[in-house]
Each structure stands twice: as C-alpha cells, then as structure tokens.
C-alpha cells in the first residue's frame, strides 16, 4: 500500500534533522495560522498564489530563492563547522552518512533552488517592464512554471524529514548513484525533485524566448533592448538547449534505478563516462545561464549609477551571444583527468579560455562606463565594484583550471571549490543583491535602507574572502573536496578562518532580514513617489512604483537605445510631458489556480515515485493532467480593465511626474 | 625576470614546502612551472585592471568637481580595439601554453628516461588502495613503494565506484573507473614519504582513503621487493574477496604473492569469489578512523 514508506523513514534517532524539521514544520504552521488570523489568505490567494502577473510571479520566485538560501546556507555553515572540528583525532559532530547528505543538498539547493529562482525571478519582474509591455507571452504557463519549481523545492526539503537525501554530491555521478551503491531513496529524491523543477525551468525558457522575440513595445528593435533583456534572452536560449539534456540524463539514471536498465552501471554494458559527459553538457551552460543575467544586472547598475549610457553596447551584446554559443563547446574541461588524450584536452582547454575573452571585454566595458561618469556609491554600485574586483580573480583561477596540465594538480580540490564559489558568489550572488536593492522600490514603492544595505555588502565581501581564500591554499596542499574528516592537523587554522568567513556571511544574511524589516517599518519616510528613485534609464522607471497590473496605460513609443532616458531628458528640457494619449480599456489575463493545483498533484506524484507508491503516482499524474485539461476548457480568458480606471491611474501618474518636473526645473 | 617578480606574489601562499608547490618529480615540477607562469601572465593584466577599477570609480565619484562629466560618451573605436585586443592576446599566449603543456604532460605518455619503467597496477577499492607489482609478483594496500629516479607506468582501475589516484607532490592525478583502465606515468626523484589520497568522492568511507607513497633509493627498493616477496599472505581470489569488503582507514599491508592476471580480472569484473557488497557502513581498522 505505501511502497517503501514506513515509520523507519522518520529520523527519530537523528536529533539534528528531526529537530530541524519539527522547527520548520511548526514555523510554517505558525505562519499559516498568523496569516489566517490576520485575514490575509484571500489577498495572498488572489494577488500572489493564483496570479498571472509577471511581477507577482517574479516576487514569488525571489521569495522562494531567498528562503532556500537560508536552507542552503545552514548546510554550508554545518559543513564549515564539521570541517573545522573533525581534524586529526576528532570526528566532529556529523557522521559521514549525514555529512554527505549535507554537501549534496547544499549544492543542489544553491544551484537549482536559490540561484535559478532568483535569476528567473528578476527576469520575470524586469524583462516585460524593460521591453515596455504588459506581460509575458504565456502568463498562465508562467504561474505553472513557478509552482513546479516550488514543488521541486518542497520535495528536496521533505527529504529532511521523510527518508534521506542523496549522499552522492550535487551531480549524483554513477556508479555511486546507481542502485547497487546507493540503495536508499536519497538519489530518488534528487532525481524526482530536479525532473519536476526542470519542467518548470524549460517552460520558463519557452515563455521568455517567445516574449523577448515576439512581444516588445513599438520601436523596441533588438538593438534597442536593454542589456538585461539581451542577457536574459541568451540565458533562456541556453536553458532551452541545455535543460532537455539534463532531463534526459536524469531520466536515463531513473531508468537504471527503477527499471534495471544499464546505461551507467558497471555491468551489463553500461558506461558511467557517458553520464559524466551528458551532465556537463547541461552543467557548463548552466553556469552561464546564471551568470549572464547577472552580467545584465551589472550593466543596468553601471549605466544608472554612473549617469551615462553603457559603454560599448554592441560589444556587450556580441560578447553575450559569444558566451552563449561557446559555453556549449567546453564541457569536457570538467574531467581532463579522465584520460581523454592530449588533443582533446587541449582543444577543450583552449575553448574554455576563449570564453574569458568576451568576459574580459565586459569587465573593461563596465570600467569605461564608469569613466567620465558621475558615480554614485549606492548599494548596487558597491556590489558592482566588489564584483569586478572579485570576479577577475575568479576568472584567473578559472583559466588556470582550463589549462589541462594545471588542472591535473588542482582538479576536484578545494582550489576548485574556491574558484566556483568566487564566480558564483562574487558574480551571481552579488548581482542578485544588487538587483534586489535596485528593483525593490519598483516592486514595493519604497527603497531599502542604505546604511544596512552597505553593512550587508561588507559582510558578503569580507565574509566571502575569509571563507574561500584559505581554500585556495588548502587546494595547493592537496586538499580535496567533500572530506567529512581531515587527517592533517596543520589545516586547522585555515579551516577556522574559513568558518569565520562563513559566520560573517551569516551575519550579512541576518542583516538582510533586519534591513527588510526596518525598511518596512520606516517605509513612509522612504516612499518612491516618482517611480524613478535612481534616475534610471530603462522603461521600468517610466511607470509608477509599484506598477499597475497592466504596467503601462499606453505602450511606450521607443526611440533610441535608452528609451526612458531620452524621453525623460526631453521632458525636463521642455518642462512638459508628451501629449496625453487616447486611453483604451486593457485586456489582462485572468488569475488561475491551475499552477498551484497542478503542482500539488505533481508533488504527490513525485513523492509517490520516490517511495514506490504506484497507485498514488498514477493518481497524481492523472490529477496534474486533469487540471491542465480543465484549464484548456475555460470560458473566460481575459478580463477587461475599464478605460475609466486606466485613465484615472494614468492621469495620477502624469500629475506626479509634472510636479516632479516643476521641482526639477525650479532647482536648476 | 618579470615573471619571477610576479610569481613572488603567488608564492607566499605556500611558504611551507608541501603539496603541489613542493614537487618531487619532473611531472609535478613542470606542472608547478606552468601554474606559476600562467598566473603571472594573467596577473600582469588583472592587477592593473583592479587598480583601474577602484581608481576610475573613485575619481569619477559624483562629488569630485575636478572630474569631467561626459554624459553621452558611450563608444570609442580605439578603446574597443584595446578592450578586445588585450584579452585575445592574453588568451593566445595561454592557449599556446595549454596546447604544449597538454601534449608534454599527457598522462598516458611514457616518460623519457634511460631506465626501464616499473609497472604498478592500481586498484581503488571501498575505501583503500591496492597496488599490484606484476613484475615483482607482490602487492600492497595503502602503501605505494617506488624507486627514486625511475619512471613508473601506472595502470589504474576501480573495483567499485570512481576515485582519483593522486600523490600531490608527484603531479598529475587521474580517475580510476570500474571496467576501464587509465594510464599514468610519473617519476619521483627525491626519496621520502609522501601523502597520497583519493581526489574523487566515493562514498561514506572516502575520507579514510589515504595512503603513503614511499620513494626509496633503487637499491633499497630492490631490498624491499626481496623482503616482501614470499612473506605474508598471498593475494588470491579468497584474499581479494576479503579485501574488497568495505573498510576505511585501513592499515598498510603487504602481500608476498599475487594471483597472476588479477588486475585484468578486476577490470573485467571476473574475480572468482567476489560478490556484490553493500556500499555503505565501512568498518574501521584504525582508531583515527570514523567509528559508527
């Protein structure tokens, strides 16, 4: 009846997971009750959970990513603590079977459920606004994508309380991940959770590629799109090409595990090298899926806070597309030590280095964007400069890893760990924090506290360097990754410094929460009245903060590369806005619970597949499919926003903008 | 000369003589040199870039009245040329290093030497290393013994999951993979005892998968072979089946005789007497290991 599921699956004898899951369950229950007592459920249900508004979906993605960041960070600090305790005679506090789950969960969560949702969240929130349109191409599918991602995240977290997580590392290499060596449900949790969230990610890519290619404001030609839109396009093209490979690869491993196939097994003609190749055919583009939108955020920040256009726009676009293509030709550098031969290694090594060229160009272009500008050192600018300083070193170590004979002595060591954290924290996380600060007022109508924001930046910046510079050193000493116990006592001081670094990052995360709460409390003093708090240059700053559901009363007419900036300068010069247009009623998609219901059934189905509860798996699958069929038969597609409402909101915006213009003209 | 100065910036990281900065053989020494040279080439670009980033951002700060504000300056062909040119030239230089280095240091390529190479067969087990000396007819566990100044030709495989064979001070690491053989050629010139390890996570007993590499002067190596041969247990099918049970932090042992063709039988997964064993729950032989 319940497959492999029994009471043994609950970790009654392991105090850490048991206690953690009970605390999480209680906290969630308390939160749900609190929201219910406040009477906020209907608001949440209509405004967020069932929303087809790209801005609300973007915010949900970002909330999911930040929550999972806390989970992933808890794993990180547990690992740091274990490695700084379990040295020499001591075994630390985590036995291998627990420690191995933690580093596997850390990697999986940080990439799939922190970095991906955050990056996709920003694309959701920003891209339609920057393109000057009202929504993405497929608004309901957008909602479904989010909920499928959330469903995957849920399953990963359920593994803490019911059963176990994979003990194989975040890429679950066979044969270790095969049934013979990993008979438990851990790897199944990994596979099923990633398959479900992978579907969501592919749907997102379909949505954004379509949106960017087909739905743009009048006059917004490709070469007038903001760079963030370009990098989002490149990133989604990569998802579209790479994620199906992941789905197939994990699918083949599932066939091995569930139906006794022999794709990657030691016996029966299987070959585990095949998995290694396939997973990195996805895995290497994946890092560019994350870093390209980050580059886009930095480009927006650089231009806005330097008060001048991005230097070398065409170069930037070309560099982005070059990275997009080359990133598919380098996967083999993840296993130079497999013995592929000198020619193969050299070709892939050089291809990997070539990516450093467009990336270097980008760094120089941001530098020249600041050159001749009026640089404002707001929080996002801190992250940009911090990123430029950190990322060039990460690039250096990356190119070192791309040189096969160097890789032969640093492959899979703590040097590698330090390298990819340097580019992911210094690149992606800094961009996420910059974007969070930059677009927060657009989303909620008030800015975040600057002083606390700078404190958070310094925590990340200093904490990162303390946490990872020692790992470069240990890598040179022959320190390998994923060690639950360290034999060499002379590593201790370096590991203690690394722990201190992690603690400082932790302080930064706590301060982020403090900053949010403090900013909410003092929001009346920090209102973004004009909708343009940073003197922005792209179209999202044209509309009010927060924007109305339909973003723009009339789709903006785009002339030139910096659509909003030119329009704003003309208005300031003439002390007049453009002529009032003829407002029309606006059709917007209706909200729908399709996504959340579908995700409920896929979660059930996923859980059932993990535990071999076949009747429930079939039920879940039928349920998920039935919801989509039910949605396809809907009668009402869109609802109409009456012209009166549109006109009233638009006139209010014009009034505010005029007031602002007068203030500006009086001050100059 | 310039590289020497720049590499001085890297070297304080490894003030103590150890790891890959203290090579004991030609392969490791060449790899260290490539690491230092490439780092120096890149630092020559990166350090000025970092200084320029901070300097430009600070000079063009909003409050600085002396800085000229050029709100519309967004393109310069000359700068674009430099911006693309500098990384392209750097990468061309590094690509040359990578191409030559990959071919010179290809792991399967035999090393140049007057002496005939010694063959050692390496098997990664759960979670220990088996070294078979086919020419000498002996085997060891978790203790690699090689003669100084003699090239060693390693053939490697795994009896279970993937691992990486690595003695950092000797240089190149390489995967050991079940049902496959990889090849590695290394040489150690300086006698001594060096740390060896698995560089690829392989399950619960992974941290205990360490060994010592003893580099002996050739005469002493010959003496060691003589004393090892015939003494202690023989590594036949039954002994191998016993050995292949999952254990971690295993004490070094020596087998005075080895069943002929054992390595090939392991690669073919056809060693008589072995069976599929569960992969988790290692048992421990030494106190330092993990006991659960």
Interface residues (C-beta under 8 A of the other chain):
Chain A: X88 X89 X91 X95 X96 X97 X100 X167 X168 X169 X173 X175 X176 X180 X181 X182 X183 X266 X267 X272 X273 X306 X307 X308 X309 X310 X311 X312 X313 X315 X335 X337 X338 X339 X341 X342 X343 X345 X346 X349 X350 X353 X354 X356 X357 X359 X360 X361 X363 X364 X365 X367 X368 X370 X371 X372 X373 X374 X375 X376 X377 X381 X385 X388 X389 X392 X393 X395 X396 X399 X400 X402 X403 X404 X405 X406 X408 X409 X410 X411 X412 X413 X472 X473 X476 X477 X478 X480 X481 X482 X483 X484 X485 X486 X487 X488
Chain B: X13 X14 X18 X19 X20 X21 X28 X30 X31 X32 X34 X35 X38 X39 X42 X43 X45 X46 X49 X50 X52 X53 X54 X56 X57 X60 X61 X62 X67 X68 X69 X70 X71 X72 X73 X74 X75 X76 X79 X80 X82 X83 X84 X86 X87 X88 X90 X91 X94 X95 X97 X98 X99 X101 X102 X103 X104 X105 X106 X107 X108 X109 X160 X161 X162 X164 X166 X168 X169 X171 X172 X173 X174 X175 X177 X178 X179 X180 X182 X183 X195 X197 X198 X199 X200 X201 X202 X203 X204 X205 X206 X207 X208 X210 X269 X276 X278 X279 X280 X288 X290 X291 X292
